[in-house]
């Protein structure tokens, strides 16, 4: 791990609004989540179980290290730098918690805070940590922290701890939370890129989350270009029931597959939206963001999901045709003397 903060200057984004980088499917999934019957009741019960905002914060105040000028000073410097890049007026509290499992998260209700696992600090260099911190600040700026807190709990706890809400009632809410959670990660990944302004570093973070490790056995053993080729192969795989398998293997996850995230980031860059933000062509916080028509977001989200549906239908149709061809060929072979 490097020992100093990279000096390369980065573009600042005065008064940038989260809508400038948010993935349309994130906003659509969140609107859908809020409309699911029982969501408000579930949130109230879970928050009451945890003791509300104070209870959530106390979990980390009591068993993690809050960073500052004398606690993880390098991480503190990076965190402040990231908040400056996004022109965010409040620097969220940042905690480091001891765990060998790589992760980070934004939690809380009215005053969100960020938690970084010690494994992430061991595994990442300074530039990659900047991506990670920008990713989590993106969650904060987008207002994701409350819903991500609930999604994380639903992914971990047994439905039995919420006996008032039956399993059949909670299950669709859980699935809606998880669908939104996966899409919110695509938004935060874009914030991670904006904070670092280095797409290779952002994709390297995805690669390390997928298969990185500590120690001499990992030094110089990972290659971003090869990882992106793997991402392309995964995205384009449609042999047999591959598409169905990919869908089913994703339903219970809070995060998209790492190769999917890297590929989505590449597509965003290729779309030109990233470069437009770097040029200063983005939505500002305040009236400009507030007055932005909701129908624009819903139209963009509808286009995204329609494209996904067409792709899924196309893959399934191709798989069905190939299966039928193989069946006909097998039947012809069986008829031969």
N, C-alpha and C positions, 0 to 999 in steps of 0.2 A: 504494500500500500504506500502511495506517495506521501511525503511529509509536509507538503506545502500546498496552499490553494493556488490553482492555476491562474496565471495573471492575465489570460486572454480576455480582452474587454467584450462585453455582451451588450446587445441592444436592450434598452429599457422601454417599457410600455406604459407610459403615463395614463392613468385612469382606465386601463383596459378592463372591459367587462368579460365575465366568464363565457357569455354567449358567443364571443369571438372565436373560441376554440372548441366549444362543446360539440360532441358528436350528436347528430340529430336523433339517433336511436336512443341516446341517453335521455334526452328531454321527453321523447315519446314514451319511453318505458316508465319514466317517473310519473308522467301524467296518468298512465294506465294504472300504475301502482296505487296512486292516491285515490283512484276511483273504485278500487276493489272493496266490496263490503267487508267491514270488520277490521280494516287496517288501522283506523284511528284507535279503536278499542284495544287492539293488540299492542300498539305503541305505548298507550297509557299503562297497560298492565306490566309490560317489560320494564319501562322506566321506573314504575313504582317498586318493582322487585329489586332494582338496582339502587334505589335511593335517589333517583333523579340526577340532575347535572352534578351535584356535589358528590353523590355516591360514586358516579363514574370516575370523576377526577381523583377522588380519594384512593381508588384502586391503584392508581399509578403514583400518586404522591407518597403512598406508603410502601411501595415495593418496586420503585424504579428511580433513576437518577435524572433530575431536571437539569438540562444543559444551561450554561451561562458562561460568563467570561473566565471563570475558574473551573468549570466542569465541562469537559469536552470543548475546549476553546476553539479548536479548528472547526468542529461541527457547528458551533455557535456562529462563527464567522460565515460559514457557507449558508446557514439558515437566514441570517440577516441579509446577506447578499441576494438570496433568492427573493425575499420579500421586497427588496429594493427594485429588482428587475420587474416585478409585477406591480410596483407602486402600491403595495398593499399597506394600508395605514397602521394595522395592528400586527405585531409579530406574535404568532401563536406560541404558547408554551410548547416546548419540545422535550420529550422524555426519552431516555435510553433504558430499555428493559433487558434483563439478562435471559437470553434464550438461544439455543443452537439452531433454531428454525428461522430461516430468512423471511423477514416480513417487515412491514411498516403499516401505519394506519392513521387516519384522522377520526377523532372521536369527540363526543360532547354534544351539546344542544345549542345553547345560546352563545357560549364562548368556546369554540372548538380548540382542541389541542392535538398535537402530532406525537406519535410514538414510533420510535425506530428500534428494531431488535438489534442486539449486540452482534448477531451473526452478519447483519448487513454491513456493519462498520468493518468487520474483519474481512469481508469478501470484496468490498468495492473500493476503487480508488476515488480520489477527490472529485473528479469530473462525473463519475457515475453516481456518487452521493449527491451531487448537485441535481442530477436528473431525478433521483428518488425524492429529494426534498421538494423539488418543484412539482412533482407528481402529487405529493400529499398536500401541498399548498393549493394546488388546483382543486382538489376535493373540498378544501375549506372555502375557497372563493366561490365555488359552485353551490355551496350550501348542502353538500352531500353528507356531512358528518353525522347528523341525526339518523338518517336512513341507513348509512353504512354501519352505525353502531347496532341498530336493530338487525340488519342483515347478518352481521357477524355473529350475533347471539343466536339467531334462528339456525344458522349453519352448524352451531356447536351444541346447543342444548336439546334435551329430549322434549318432545311435545308434551310429555307428562307434567312438566313444571307449569304448564298453563292449562290446568284442568277445566277452567270455566269455558274455554274455547275448545270445542271438540276437534279431534284430529282431522276430520273431513273439512272442517271450517278453516283450520290453520294451514292445511296443505296448499291450497291455491294461493294463499297469502305468502307462504314461504317461497313458492315457485316464482311469484311476481317479484318479490324482493330480490331473489337470486338473478332473475333476468335483468332487472334494472342494475343490480350490482355489477354484473359483467359489462353492461354497456357504459356504466359510469367510469369504468377503468379505461375505456377507449378515450373518453374525454380527458381524464387525468394524464394519460400517456402523452397527449398532445401538449398539455401544460408542462410535462416533464421535458419535452423537446424545446419548447419555447424558453424554458428556464436555462437550459444548457446550450441551445442553439448549435447542437452537434448531433446529427442524426445517427452517425456510426456509434457514438457513445450511448445514445438512447437504446439502440438495438443491441449493443453489447450488454446493457443491463438486462434486457430480456433474455439474452443467451445465458448470462450467469445465473439468472433465476431458474432457468430451465435445467442447467447442468453444471454450474460452476461449483468450485470448492476451494478449500484452503490448503496450503502446503505446497511443497515443491512439485508434487505430482500434477498440479494444475497449471504451473507457470509455463506460459507460452504454448499451451495446448489447445486454446480455443481460437476460432477464426470466424469473424462476423460474416464474411462473404459466404462461407460454407453454410452457416446457420440460416442466412437468408435464402439460399438455394433449398434448404430443407423446408423453410417456411413456404416457399413457392410449391414444392412438391405436396405438402400437406393441403394447401389451399386448393390445388387443382386435382387432388385425388377424388375420383368418382367411380372407381371400379366396384362392381357388384353393389353391395349395400354399404359402402364406405360412408356415404353421406348420412345415412340413418345412424350408423355407429357413432359418427362424430357428434351428431345431434344428441343422442342419448347419453354419451359420455360427458356432455357439457352441462346438462340440466341441473345437476346438483352442485355445480361449482360456483364460487363467489367471483372468480376471475376467469377471463377467457384463457385459452391455451396460449403459452408464451410465443409460439411461432405465429399464431393468429394476430397477437398484439403487434409484433414486429412488422408483419405484412400490412396491417391496417395503418400503421404509422408511415410506412413507405407510400401507401396509396394517398394519404393525406398530403404528403410532401409533393407527390406527383400532380395532385389536383391544382396546385398553385396557391392554395389558401394559406399555407405556412409562409410563403414568400410575401404574400400581400400583408400579412400581419407584421413581418419584419420591416416592410416599407411604411408602416404606420397606418395602414388601411384596416382599421378594426373598430368595433363598437365600443364607445366609451361608457363608463359607469354613470348612473344618474338617468336623466330624462331620455337620453338616446337609447339606452338599454330598456328602460321601462316602457317606452312607447313603441318598441319593436313589435310588429303584429305577431300574435301567437300563431296565426294561420301560416306564416312563413316557416316557423319551426315544424309545425305539423305536416306541411307539404313536403319539406325536406325529409322528415322522418318517414312519411308514407312512401316516398320514392325509394328510400333505402330499404325498407322492409319489403316493398314490392319487388325490388331487385333481388333480394335474398330469396323470396318465395319463387320467383321465376327460375333462379339458379337451382334451387332445391328441386323444383318440378322437372327441370331439364335433366338434372342428374338422375333422378328417379326414373324418368322415361327412358334415358339411355341405358340404365341398368336393366330395366324391364326388357328392352329390345335385345340386349346382349343375352339375357337369360333365355328369352324365347328362341333366339338363334341357336344357342347351345342345345336347347331341348330338341329343336327340329333336327339338328345335326346328329344328336344321339339317337333319335328315332330312326333316321335314315340308316345310320350305321347298324342299328339293331335289325333292320329289314334285309340287310345284305346276307347272301348265303355264306 
